[in-house]
């Protein structure tokens, strides 16, 4: 079940924006700030899990949102761990990653709530 971008509920559009924001942040953080200094292949490895479900995220597919809600927890964990970095710029990126991952998770649950089966008493 997908929805068009124009007719999409606001919670879906915000979730999509948070997901895309995580991708942009990953590129900016690892290519510009390079906290791990491992060359250009690391951002691609970190970006791959965000790119794989991108089509389903953008089309509003329920199954994609179900598994992406769990996938985003890896980015949350990384953000929390890097909040304790010694470099102040890295802490700002970590805070942004943590905030975007929490935002996506909450919005994802709000979006999926409308599809939850209602149990009969």
FIFI-553966 format. One record per atom (N, C-alpha, C): x, y, z. Coordinates in steps of 0.001 Angstrom, whole numbers, plus 500000, padded with zeros to 6 digits. Example, Ala and Ser with C-alpha at 12.3 -4.5 7.8 and 13.67 -1.06 7.14 Angstrom:
<rs>
513190494310507800;512300495500507800;513200496700507800;512850497750507080;513670498940507140;512900500030507870;
</rs>
This chain:
<rs>
500852498833500000;500000500000500000;500892501222500000;500921501949498945;501720503155498863;500832504371498802;501453505518498908;500691506738498748;501516507723497966;500800508560497237;501510509563496464;502063510623497400;503083511294496956;503725512300497791;502769513436498117;501964513863497148;501060514983497369;499939514614498336;499424513397498271;498324512982499123;498778512293500400;500051512288500664;500587511597501823;500254512356503099;499980511625504182;499748512302505456;501024513013505928;500856514077506702;502037514833507165;503046513974507925;502563513009508705;503487512173509469;504375511357508531;503827510926507398;504625510180506422;505671511081505783;505269512273505396;506230513207504784;507351513566505759;507016513753507034;508046514058508034;508979512867508246;508428511659508256;509259510456508398;510207510318507209;509695510575506017;510542510520504826;511657511562504898;511332512750505372;512338513810505504;513402513428506529;513001512805507624;513971512374508638;514883511292508079;514316510359507298;515117509288506688;516139509865505707;515672510773504859;516581511415503908;517626512262504645;517211512904505719;518143513684506533;519257512825507112;518926511608507528;519960510691508024;520974510362506928;520490510183505719;521398509902504607;522324511070504316;521771512257504273;522584513460504032;523571513666505169;523111513480506397;523998513641507550;525151512645507515;524857511420507112;525913510400507012;526987510833506023;526554511336504885;527526511811503891;528342512992504420;527662513961504973;528367515150505475;529322514806506605;528864514014507530;529669513693508704;530898512885508345;530721511844507583;531842510951507314;532751511413506186;532260512260505303;533146512758504257;533762514096504608;533036514945505294;533593516246505662;534345516207506987;533717515637507992;534354515611509311;535243514385509489;534942513299508802;535708512045508828;536136511649510235;535167511305511113;535540510972512489;536380509706512628;536237508772511700;537008507533511816;538233507498510913;538348508429509992;539517508549509100;539860507236508404;538862506558507873;539086505277507204;538956505358505699;539000506522505144;538884506653503703;537442506838503272;537231506759501975;535913507058501443;534974505859501385;535419504670501707;534560503498501625;533632503369502826;534030503894504001;533201503769505196;531854504481505054;531815505708504528;530497506340504356;529579505532503441;530145504870502463;529320504056501573;528735502850502301;529515502259503188;529024501130503974;527931501590504935;528129502764505540;527110503301506448;525878503778505700;526048504214504480;524934504741503699;524096503631503063;524704502490502791;524001501388502128;522716500969502842;522718500773504178;521457500398504828;520368501466504699;520756502708504497;519764503769504298;519247503790502863;520083503395501933;519692503406500523;518809502219500128;519053501057500725;518312499853500332;516799500009500475;516286500539501596;514833500676501694;514297502021501192;515127502819500560;514719504180500168;513485504190499271;513398503265498343;512241503234497434;510944502976498203;510983502034499133;509811501743499952;509474502863500913;510505503520501432;510288504664502335;509588505782501573;510091506089500397;509523507186499620;508126506878499099;507806505597498914;506469505249498425;505499504923499562;505966504932500804;505079504728501949;504675503289502193;505502502338501791;505163500915501960;505251500515503438;504203499862503889;504087499505505298;505221498581505741;505474497514504981;506519496552505357;507878497231505470;508166498136504566;509452498843504599;509566499668505873;508515500328506255;508536501114507490;508671500228508716;508108499025508660;508230498109509789;509686497721510029;510387497351508974;511776496948509214;512715498142509314;512390499250508674;513230500443508800;513180501006510216;512064500789510917;511980501257512299;512990500532513184;513336499323512826;514355498595513583;515762498947513078;515888499131511793;517176499471511190;517712500801511708;516840501754511925;517257503086512352;517866503058513766;517603501998514514;518168501902515857;519697501789515838;520256501277514749;521717501225514626;522295502635514543;521609503520513839;522062504904513716;521879505645515039;520822505309515758;520628505875517088;521773505470518009;522118504187517975;523206503680518821;524530504348518482;524817504487517209;526057505154516811;526069506599517298;524961507297517139;524872508685517576;525100508830519072;524487507960519852;524656508021521306;526104507734521692;526699506744521063;528098506409521390;529050507553521030;528803508210519908;529698509284519478;529410510618520160;528365510679520967;528131511896521757;529272512132522753;530010511091523048;531109511185524007;532458511386523329;532447511741522056;533679511987521302;534377513232521840;535678513248521720;536452514383522211;536352515603521295;536037515387520033;535969516487519069;534571517121519119;534481518420519430;533164519062519542;532315518971518267;532926519122517094;532155519040515848;531516517663515689;532219516636516084;531697515285515993;530509515105516933;530553515753518085;529427515667519025;528170516299518436;528333517390517669;527170518017517036;526548517093515996;527404516454515197;526893515492514222;526208514323514926;526802513857516031;526218512745516783;524856513128517356;524744514338517860;523461514804518399;522412514877517291;522807515346516119;521881515423514993;521455514025514551;522402513097514510;522072511726514115;521123511087515123;521380511306516395;520508510772517437;519108511356517308;519024512660517127;517716513327517013;516957512863515777;517635512760514641;516965512317513413;516497510863513512;517296510019514147;516892508617514261;515703508464515216;515695509226516310;514543509185517224;513304509748516526;513486510840515806;512378511448515080;511785510467514064;512646509810513284;512149508842512312;511413507708513015;511972507193514093;511372506068514803;509971506428515306;509847507584515936;508550508016516471;507544508257515340;507987508930514285;507099509186513149;506717507898512436;507636506976512378;507375505683511756;506282504945512532;506395504942513846;505369504289514655;504020504979514503;504035506299514425;502785507047514236;502160506717512880;502983506597511865;502480506249510528;501909504841510519;502610503898511136;502164502505511124;500947502272512012;500746503122512989;499621502955513909;498284502949513174;498182503721512115;496916503785511381;496574502486510656;497557501612510482;497328500350509784;497164499170510740;497274499440512033;497183498380513026;495776497771513013;495729496461513070;494431495778513095;493741496063514421;492499496436514327;491731496687515540;491108495379515985;491377495036517234;490834493781517774;489412493988518244;488621492986518003;487228493021518468;487169492425519865;486364493040520764;486294492514522151;485629491182522253;
</rs>
